C-alpha cells in the first residue's frame, strides 16, 4: 500500500494509480531557506494555536492500516479535507492563504510550510527548537480521489476534542483507534493529548485549563484532587472546586480518561511531576514529529 517507493519487488508497471495518492517530489530546503521560512511564519500574524492545529489536522489523517493520508501532499487544502468540520474550514482557509503566499515567495511546498508552521508554533509555546525534515511535495486535485478520501474523515478526534454526535462506541475508544492508526503507543498518545490541550487545541473548548504554554501543567490540573467532576451531557463534564462549589472548568470523556484509566493515569502522573517538565516537552516533540513524518516513506 502507499506510493511506489513501498514496492518490495521490481516487476511492476511504471504507472502511478490514483489509489496510491500520487505526490510530486518536493524540494529539500537548505538550512538558510528553512530559517527564512521560519522567520516569515513567526512574523505572519498567525497564532501558535492556528499553526499547530493546521499541522496536526494535515498530518493526523495518516492511516498505518493502508498508508494513506498524512502531511505529504498538503491535501488538507483540497477537496474534501478543506471542508471537513473537524478542520475548522473558515480558520483553515485564512491560514492556507498565508501559507500559499509564503510558499510562493520562498520556493517551498505548502506541505512543508504547514509542518514548519506547526514547529514554529510549538517553539513559540515552549522555547525549544523543533526540527523539521523538508522535502514534501504538493498533491493536485486531479490526483486526489474525493470519494475515497472522504472515508478518511474522522467522526470523532480525541486529540482535538471533536465529536460529531453520540456513538455506540465512546469517544475515548475512538481515540485509541486513531492512536493505533498513527502508530502511537500509550505514552505517545498521552503526551500528545496533554500537550495539545496545554497548547490550546480543543475543537469543543473543553479541556483548556492552562495558558497556552507547552508544559506539564495540564497533567497537574487533571490530577488535582481540588476538583470534583460531574457529567453535564454527552461527552461533557463540569469541574467544580471542592472548597467553594464554584464551577471552574469543563472537560470531555477523552480528557478525563487520562485520570480514570489506571494505565493512562500512571503515565500522566509521571509527566505531572515537578522535575519532569523537560522530559514532557522533549517527549511531546518526539511524538509530534513521529506523526508529522508518518507518511515520509522515503525516510525509512
C-alpha positions in Angstrom: 0.0 0.0 0.0 1.1 3.6 -0.5 3.4 5.0 -3.2 5.6 3.1 -5.5 8.5 3.6 -3.1 6.9 1.0 -0.9 7.0 -1.7 -3.6 9.0 -4.7 -2.5 9.6 -6.3 -5.9 10.9 -4.8 -9.1 8.5 -6.4 -11.6 5.7 -3.8 -11.8 4.4 -1.4 -14.4 5.8 2.1 -14.3 2.4 3.6 -13.7 1.0 5.7 -10.8 -2.5 4.9 -9.8 -4.9 7.3 -8.1 -5.4 5.0 -5.2 -1.7 5.5 -4.4 -2.4 9.1 -3.8 0.5 10.4 -6.0 2.5 13.3 -4.8 5.3 15.0 -6.8 8.7 15.1 -5.2 9.3 18.2 -3.1 12.3 20.4 -2.7 14.6 19.8 0.3 15.1 23.2 1.8 18.6 24.4 2.8 19.3 25.5 6.3 19.1 29.1 5.3 15.9 28.6 3.2 14.2 26.9 6.1 15.4 29.6 8.5 13.9 32.3 6.2 10.6 30.4 6.1 10.5 30.1 9.9 11.1 33.8 10.3 8.3 34.6 7.8 5.9 32.3 9.7 6.8 33.8 13.1 6.0 37.2 11.7 2.9 36.2 9.7 0.4 37.3 12.3 -0.9 33.7 12.7 -1.2 32.5 16.3 0.7 29.5 17.6 -2.6 27.7 18.0 -3.6 28.2 14.4 -0.3 26.9 13.1 -0.3 23.9 15.4 -3.9 23.0 14.7 -3.3 23.2 10.9 -0.2 21.0 11.1 -2.0 18.4 13.2 -5.1 18.4 11.0 -2.9 17.8 8.0 -0.6 15.1 9.4 -3.1 13.2 11.6 -5.0 11.9 8.6 -2.4 9.2 8.2 -3.6 5.6 8.5 -1.0 3.0 9.1 -3.6 0.4 8.0 -3.2 1.3 4.3 -0.5 4.1 4.3 -3.0 6.7 3.2 -3.3 10.3 4.4 -0.6 12.3 6.1 1.0 15.7 5.6 2.9 14.9 2.4 0.9 16.4 -0.5 -0.9 19.0 1.7 -4.3 17.6 0.7 -5.8 19.5 3.6 -6.0 22.4 1.1 -8.0 20.3 -1.4 -11.5 18.7 -1.5 -12.8 17.1 0.5 -10.5 17.7 3.5 -10.6 21.5 3.4 -14.3 21.4 4.2 -14.3 18.9 7.0 -15.9 20.4 10.1 -13.2 18.9 12.3 -10.6 21.1 10.4 -12.4 24.4 11.2 -12.8 25.3 7.5 -13.0 29.1 8.0 -9.9 29.3 10.1 -8.1 26.8 7.8 -8.9 28.9 4.7 -7.3 32.0 6.3 -4.2 30.1 7.4 -3.7 28.5 4.0 -4.0 31.8 2.3 -0.9 33.0 4.3 0.9 29.7 3.7 0.4 29.8 0.0 1.9 33.3 -0.2 4.9 32.2 1.9 5.4 29.0 -0.2 5.3 31.0 -3.4 7.7 33.6 -2.0 10.2 31.1 -0.6 10.0 28.4 -3.2 8.8 25.8 -0.7 5.9 23.3 -0.9 2.8 24.2 1.0 3.1 20.8 2.7 6.5 21.7 4.1 5.2 25.2 5.1 2.3 23.5 7.1 4.7 21.3 9.0 7.2 24.1 9.6 4.3 26.2 10.8 3.5 23.6 13.4 7.1 23.5 14.5 7.2 27.3 14.8 4.0 27.3 16.9 5.5 24.8 19.3 8.7 26.7 19.6 6.7 29.9 20.4 5.0 28.0 23.2 7.9 26.1 24.6 11.2 27.9 23.7 12.5 24.6 22.4 13.7 24.0 18.9 11.6 21.6 16.8 13.5 20.0 14.0 11.7 19.5 10.6 12.7 17.3 7.7 11.6 19.0 4.5 11.2 17.6 1.0 7.4 17.1 0.9 5.5 17.8 -2.3 2.1 19.2 -3.1 -0.6 17.0 -4.5 -3.2 18.2 -7.1 -6.9 17.9 -7.0 -6.7 15.8 -10.2 -4.7 13.2 -8.3 -7.0 13.2 -5.3 -9.9 10.8 -5.2 -12.5 12.8 -3.4 -14.9 9.9 -2.7 -12.2 7.6 -1.2 -10.6 10.5 0.8 -14.0 11.3 2.3 -13.8 7.9 4.0 -10.8 9.2 6.0 -12.9 11.9 7.6 -12.9 11.5 11.4 -16.3 11.3 13.0 -14.5 12.0 16.3 -11.0 13.0 17.1 -10.0 12.8 20.7 -6.7 14.6 20.1 -8.7 17.7 19.1 -11.7 17.1 21.4 -14.0 16.7 18.4 -17.1 14.6 18.1 -19.9 14.8 15.6 -22.6 13.1 17.7 -23.3 10.3 20.1 -21.9 6.9 19.0 -22.3 3.4 20.2 -18.5 3.5 20.7 -17.2 6.0 23.3 -15.0 8.9 22.2 -12.1 7.6 24.2 -12.3 4.3 22.3 -12.3 6.1 19.0 -9.2 8.0 20.2 -7.5 4.7 20.9 -8.3 3.5 17.4 -6.9 6.8 16.0 -3.7 6.4 18.0 -3.3 2.9 16.7 -3.6 4.1 13.1 -1.0 6.7 13.7 1.4 4.1 15.2 1.4 5.7 18.6 2.0 3.8 21.9 0.1 4.7 25.1 2.9 7.0 26.3 3.0 8.9 22.9 -0.8 9.2 22.9 -0.8 10.5 26.4 1.9 13.1 25.9 0.3 14.3 22.7 -3.1 14.8 24.2 -1.7 16.6 27.2 0.5 18.7 25.1 -2.2 19.7 22.6 -4.6 20.7 25.4 -1.8 22.7 27.0 -1.3 24.4 23.6 -5.0 25.3 23.5 -6.1 22.7 20.9 -9.7 21.7 21.6 -12.5 21.9 19.0 -15.1 21.9 21.7 -13.3 24.2 24.0 -13.3 21.6 26.8 -10.0 20.6 28.5 -8.4 24.1 28.1 -7.2 24.8 31.6 -3.8 26.4 31.1 -2.2 29.5 29.5 -1.1 28.1 26.1 2.5 27.2 27.1 3.9 23.8 26.3 4.5 22.5 29.8 3.2 19.8 32.1 0.6 22.0 33.9 -2.3 20.3 32.1 -1.5 17.0 33.9 -1.1 18.7 37.2 -4.6 20.2 36.8 -6.1 16.9 35.6 -4.8 15.0 38.7 -5.7 17.7 41.2 -8.0 16.5 44.0 -9.3 20.0 44.5 -11.7 19.5 41.6 -14.8 17.2 41.5 -16.2 16.3 38.2 -19.9 16.0 37.3 -21.4 14.9 34.0 -23.2 17.7 32.1 -24.2 16.0 28.9 -22.9 13.5 26.3 -19.0 13.7 26.3 -19.1 16.8 28.6 -18.2 17.2 32.2 -18.2 20.1 34.6 -15.3 20.6 37.1 -16.3 22.1 40.5 -13.9 23.4 43.2 -14.5 21.2 46.2 -13.9 24.1 48.6 -16.0 26.8 47.1 -18.5 24.8 45.0 -17.7 27.1 42.1 -17.6 25.7 38.5 -14.1 26.3 37.3 -13.5 24.2 34.1 -15.0 21.8 31.7 -13.7 18.5 30.2 -14.6 15.7 27.8 -14.6 12.0 28.4 -11.3 12.0 26.3 -9.7 14.4 28.7 -10.8 12.6 31.9 -9.9 9.1 30.8 -6.3 10.1 31.4 -7.2 10.4 35.1 -9.6 7.5 35.4 -7.9 4.7 33.4 -5.2 3.1 35.6 -2.6 2.7 32.8 -3.1 6.2 31.4 -3.2 7.8 34.8 0.2 6.2 35.7 1.7 7.8 32.6 0.1 11.1 33.4 1.5 11.0 37.0 5.0 10.6 35.6 4.6 13.7 33.4 2.9 15.7 36.2 6.0 15.5 38.4 7.7 18.8 39.1 11.0 17.6 37.9 9.7 16.1 34.6 8.6 19.2 32.7 11.7 19.0 30.5 11.0 15.3 29.8 7.4 16.2 28.9 8.4 18.8 26.3 11.1 16.5 24.8 8.7 13.5 24.6 6.0 15.7 23.1 8.2 17.0 20.4 9.4 13.5 19.6 5.8 12.1 19.4 4.8 15.2 17.3 7.5 14.6 14.8 6.6 11.0 14.6 3.1 12.0 13.4 4.5 14.7 11.1 6.7 12.2 9.3 4.4 9.2 9.4 3.9 9.2 5.6 7.6 10.0 4.8 8.3 6.6 3.5 11.4 8.0 1.9 12.9 8.5 5.3 12.6 4.9 6.4 
